[in-house]
């Protein structure tokens, strides 16, 4: 056995690096980051160099192993990898094993290794883990003859003692297998601030997993039996602190991880229809933001302006020009509702712009105002900021868009939607990474993305929605709409009946997720409609809050770079809690956390 995990306290000031989860190897950004980590690992532990894809292999095979891997990356300037932590979480018994913490050698002594360790502890506490095991070089003078090495080993153990991590004693784990072999490492146990004692049966299971999973011993190897047989004390004996006084302990686990990045624009409230009974109003965003503020997973980031070019990559030029110019000409406070719907003759659209509204609109309840175009542009910027965050290595992103967008087709608006935010974001991603899947979970059919990508094979569009026989927009969303030309087979509609509970929805979701997996996209865009929930004024389904959590968990379980784009959901009383529950589920599924009931 060789020492597999030692902390190098290397890094930079907290303001100069960020720590993020890496869920898989998807797209060029992930490939670059994992390659940089692998090079860093090989430099620190030359024996690992023989396995050139050690990290990628562990990261991409959680189903084969049966337990999740936690990979935390530290990013420095220009997004360069400057360190990482890699751990196995043995979920069946609730304990983790820290495989490696590695950082750049030239940054020694500047706190990055400690930050990675604290971030890993935070992640494990969020999972409900009972403790963390790892190895460090021994501080036994009888095994370490070099005074400099002994001093360094003691300093490392002192660092861990501050967190309550102490060596396990009374077993053969840290004893040389044969005389003359290099010193064996200490096995340390960090209880993660729990007071419970460590039982012998648990330690045996952990040691067996470490020896067979990490060191590739056969389960029936005599050495494995020898070490397991030496675990006799229960509770297990833990060495008393040698280097740190109680006043130096770090009991509080700092918050360093925010796996879910959130974008929202202050311009969302510009377009406000103040008519009684109009359900699409600014309060929708306000209640969601308030609920998200209570979640530790969330970090809100600033939105930037992307201009009109990404919009015109998806929407018809005349349509975009009409919305911009007409809205700018309207007097403040005036609302224009479509009331004339001419036959679509591209050679003779109505000349009067107010009458032309019906030429571009699909319904009578989506008005134009002076601020409608500005608000719609702001919503597009929110979606595109989320897409850009996905491209720069943030695997879970939520764009809280208002107005919504998934009913806006290439050259029409309607259903409270003006530009198709999700489709614009998907196109932006396609141009950078290739294949993208759109999974629309709104109660209403995602006719916008279907229309825009109906003839394309690089974007898979899947929509779960109420059957168009009773649900808006009524004219699309039938199961036989499968795409045309190159896009045939790349548009999937899963229309459901009027009465849907959690179980029926999850059946449809599993079917949709299987289709997405077969497509093998580099990224996933999810138009989120919380109007599937019970008591929504625009829907008929009764998906519960726990159902929303499970929906999120299964979507997150794809472990794809995922952009969630807000669409429907109009019950103000439950909207915030529903959004928080769905997004918490997404995080849990993506990070491999056990599904748990709300505390």
Secondary structure, DSSP 8 states (H G I E B T S, - for coil): ---------B---GGG-EEEE-----HHHHHHHHHHHHHHHHHH-GGGGGSTTHHHHHHT-HHHHTS-EEEEEEE-GGG-EEEEEEEEEETTTTEEEEEEEEE-GGGBTSSHHHHHHHHHHHHHHHHT--EEEEEE----TTT---HHHHHHHHHHHHHHHTTTEEEB-SSSTTS-SSTTS----EEEEE-TT------HHHHHHHHHHIIIIIS---TT-HHHHHHHHT---SS--B---SS--GGG---S-------EEEEE-GGGGSS----TT----THHHHHHHHHHTT-TTEEE-------SHHHHTTS-HHHHHHHHHHHHHS-TT--B---------TT---SSHHHHHHHHBSSSS--B-TTHHHHHHHHHHHHHHHHHHHHTT-SEEEEE-SS--TT-BTTBBBTTBSS-HHHHHHHHHHHHHS-EEEEE-SSS--HHHHHHHTT-SSEEEEEEEE-TTTSTTSSS--TT----GGGTTSEEEEEE-S---HHHHHHHHHHHHHHHHHHT-SEEEEEE-GGGBTT-TT----B-HHHHHHHHHHHHTT--EEEEEE-----HHHHHHHHHHHHHHHHHHHHT-------
